[in-house]
Amino acid sequence: MSTITLYNRGSFFLERDFPTAQPQEVAIHLDSVFWGDPDGPLFVDRSILLDTNVFDYISKNPQYESIQGLVAHAKAHGLPLDPSYALIEQRLRHKDPQRLLQRYVESLSKNFHIEVPRANIDAMGVVLDEALPMLRYNIELLRDLLPLVKVIWNAKGNFTTKVDRLASAFLSQDLPRFSLGYLFAVVAFYVKHYPERFTPEVVSKIASDMGISAKPDAEHSRLWNLAFDLSLLAFCVEVSFRKATPHLLYLNSIASADRAFAVYARNIKAAAISRSTMAGVAGVRSNGQWGLVVPGADLDKEAGDYAMSRLKADPPRDAQHLAARRANLGGLSAAILGGTLPAGI
């Protein structure tokens, strides 16, 4: 018999900001998508996953006060800086990640006296190849879900109405049950209807992300860019799955310069870190179950509980059904971008 206990957040998971007093520079937010910090005789490997902007700043603007603070924090706590997500994004955008990686490594050596071993650089290429298919899948899934989310976000109605419309669309259109995409939408809906609970910068950023361009090419580009940004949370958990073993947890936090990231990361967590005991043998496992932090973050308990109650698991019956749901989402996305919203949504 297996018993599973989720642990409370420990100090490693506490969010923090690296601000800057210079108007031309950008603040950086550090947070983890994980909920839970196991104690006891377990090996835990930790790192800081960089978003693309932070990766670029280390290479091009190492003098930024926020970059100096982030790197100092990483060095003080022995946390490696992981550029894998940024490099995969560059590869998906048909750029040369190896050239960018070399510039990043040179900047770490020159500006921060951090030497990256050649073996680590070589291993990075293996990680890129292994993680690329899943990241591409998640990005394309988000890209195709976002037109529906945007239509609902911009429509009339209160927070509950919008949550109901989205949850009902998953069922009526038989779409993939992409819980992370659903929770992104829930948080965006909440920010729109309760702007007084957030900073003006966050409200403005999410409103900009949810804007719909009148030009099809411009809107396609906006969807791709937003999907890239949001997929970072899913990639974080994917990396943890790949590197974890029954007695080793691989945990990472995310360093991001995106103003909306702090709100998403604070409210959406993967309850993925747990200890299991089976036949007297202790171990750990990651289940990847996404949820809202209620209470404890920004959403009030009533709103958060209601949104979670509308999130139906309903796994696909088989691979054919999974593919059919994915095709349904692609068709719905194309219809919305073509100016047609199917009946019943």
N, C-alpha and C positions, 0 to 999 in steps of 0.2 A: 504494500500500500504506500502511496506517495503523498506526502504532506508538503504544502508549499506556503511559505511565509514571505510576504513582501516587506522589505525593510524601509525605514525612513530615509529621507535625504540626508546625506552626510556633508561635511564641509567641502568635499571636492565638487559637489553639485551646486553649490551656492553661486548664483549669478553675480556678475560684477561688471562694472563699466571701466573702460580706460578712456577718460575724457581728454579733451584738448582745449586749450584756451585760444587757439589760433582759428580765425573764421575760415581760412582756406583749407584747414585740415579736417579730418573726419574722426568722430568718436568710434570706438569699437566696443561691442557687447560680447561678453563671454557667458555661455550657459550650456547646460547639458540637456539632451532630449530624454534622458533616462530618469526614472523615478525609482529610488531605492539604492541603498548602499550596504551591501552585505558585510558583516563583520566575521571574525573567526579566522581560522587557519586557511585562508584562500590566497592564491596569487592573483594580483590585480595589475594589469598592464594598462597604463593610461596615456593619453595624448591629447593634443589640441588640434582639431580639424579646422583648416583655414578655408574661408569662402574665397571666391575668386578675387574680390576687391582687396581683401587683406593680403592675399598672396602677392598681388600686384604692388601693393604699397611697400611690402618688405623689399621687393626688388627695385622699385623706382623711387620711393619716398621713405627711406629708412629713418629719416630725421623726424618724421611725424611724432609728436609727443605720445599719441595713443599707441603707435607701433613700438616705441621705446618701452612704454609701460607693459605692453603685452609680452614682449620678448623677455623683459626682466622678470616678469611673473613666471613665465615658462622655465627660465633658467633657475630661478630660486626654488621651484618645486620639482625640478627634474622632469619636466613634461616635454616630450618631443613635439615639434611643430610638424603637422602632417599636411602636405600640399596635394594629396592624391585627388581630392574632389576637384580642385581648381585645374589640375592637369587633365583630368578626364573631360571636364567641360571644354577645355581648349581643343582636345582631340575631336569632340563632337562638333565643334565649330570649325573643323578642318584647318586648325592651326597646328604648329609644330610644338608639342609639349616638351620635347627634349631640350630645345633651345631655351624655352622659358624656364625649365627646371635648372639648367646650368646657370642662368643669370640669377636665379633665386639663391642657389647654393653659393655663388660668388658673393652675393650681398650679405648672406649670413656670416661668411668668413671675414669679409672686409669690415663690415659695420658692427657686428655683434660678437666676433671671435667665436663663432660656433662652426665647428667643422663637421660636415656630413660625410661619413665614410663612403667609399666607392661601392661597397657591398650594399649599403642602404639605397643608393641611387639605382643600382641594377635591380634590386628587389622591387623598387617602385614600378618599374616597367611591367613586372609580373602582376602586380596589384591592378594596374591600369587595364591590362588585358582581361583579367578575371572579372572585374567589377563593371566593365563597360556595358555588357548586354543588359544587366539588371537596371543600371542607371538610365540607360536609354529607354527601357520599357517604362520606368516610373515617370520619366520626363514626358514621354508621349501620352501616357495615361493622364497626367495632370493637364497637359496642353489641351486634350480633348474634353476634359471635364470643365475647364475654366469658362468656355463660352456660356454654358448653362449657369454656372455660378454668377457670372457677370450679369446675365439677363435678370436673374432673381435679385441680385444685390441692387440693381438700378430700378427695379420695379417698385410700385407702391406696396404698402403693407408694413406691419411692425416686425419685430424680431421673430416672434413665434410663427407668424405667417410665412416668413421666408424659410425658416427651418422646416416647416411642414411641406412647403412646395418642393424643396430639394429632396427631402426624405421620400416624399411620394413619387417623385420622378425616378428615383432609383428603382422603385418597385414597378411603377406603371410602364417604364421603358425597358425594364429588365437590364439594368446597367451593372457593371462590375461594382462590387461592394468595397469601394476604395475608401476605407475609414479615414485615412490621413487626409485625403482630399476633402471629404465631408467636414472634418473638424477644422481645416483651414477656413472653409466657407463659413462655418458657425462663428468662428472668432471674427472674421471680417464683417459678418452681419451685426455682431454685437458692438463692434467699434463704431459702425455707422449709426446705430440707434442709441448708443450711450457715449457720445463723444466727450462728455464732460469727465469721464473716468480715465481719459488718456491724454497724452500730450498733444498739442496741435500738430507737431511734426509727424507723429504716428498716424493721426487721423488723416492728414493731408497725403501721406505716403500710400496708405491703403486705398483712399479714394482715387488716387492717381492710378494705382494698380488695377482697380476695378473699372476704370474708364474704358469706353469702347470707341475705337477709332473708326471714322467713317470710311477710311480707305482700307480695302481688304489686305493689301500687302503690309501696310503698317500694323494692322490688327494681328496678322499672323506673326509678325516679328515681336509684338508685345506679348502675345501668348507664349511664345518660345522663351522669351527672357524671364517672364514670371514663373514659368514651369521650371526653368533652370534654378531659379532662386529657391523655390519651395521644395524642390527635390533633395536639397541638402539634408533635411531632417531624415528622410527615408534612407539616404546613403549612409548616414551616421549609424543607423541601426544595422544596415546590411554589412558594414565593415565589422561591427561587433559580432555578428553571427559568424562571419567567416573566420575570425581569429580566436573565438572563444573555444574552450575545451571544457570537459566536465569539472575541472578543478582550476581553470583559469578564466577570469573575466577580462575582456578587453573593453574598456570604457573610454569614451572620448567626449570632450565638450567641444563646442563650436565657437569660433571667433568670427564675428560677422560685423560688417559696417552698414548693413541694411537696417534702417530705422524700424521697419516692421518686424524684423526677425525677433527682437526682444519680446514682443507681445506674443508671437506665435510660440516661441520656445518656452515662455513662462506658463502658457496655458495648455499646451499640448505636450503630453509626455508618453513615452513608451514604457508601460509597466512591465519591463522586460528583464529585470534583474531579480532573481529569486534564488532561494536555497531549497533544494529538494532532498528528502531523505527516503531512500528506497532500500528495504532489507538491511537497514542499519548503516548504509553507506551514504555519507554526506557528499553533496555535489551542488552545482549551480546550473541554471539553465536560463535561456532567453526565449521568451514566447512572442515578443514583438507586438503585444496587444496595445493599441493606441487608445488614449482616453483623455478627457479634460481634467485639469486639476481643479476640483471643486470640493469644498471651498479651499482657499489658500492662494489663488491667483486673482485674475481680474473679473472673471464671470461670477455673478452672484449664484448662489446655490440653486435657486429655482430655475434660472435660465440654463445653467449647466446640466442639471439633472434632466430637464425636459429634452434638451438636445441629445443627451446620451440615450434617453428612452426611445428616441426615434431612429436610432442607429441600429439597424437590423443586420445580423450576421449573414444568415441565409447563404451558406457557401454553395458554389456551383455543383451540380450533380456529377459532372465529369469534365474531361478536357474539352469535349465538343461544346458543352454548355458554356464553359469559360470563354472559349473563342467566340461563341455567339454573342455573349454579353459585351465582349470587347468590340466586336463589329457593330453592335447596337450603339455604343458610345461614339464610335467614329462617325456613324451615320447621323446621329443626333448633332454632333459638333458641326459637321458639314452643313446640315440643314439650318442651324442657327446662324452660322457665318454667311449663309446664302440668303438670310432674311426671313426664314420660315421657322416659326416655333410650333412644334407638333401640338395637337389638341391634347388636353389633359395635363399640361404642365403649368 
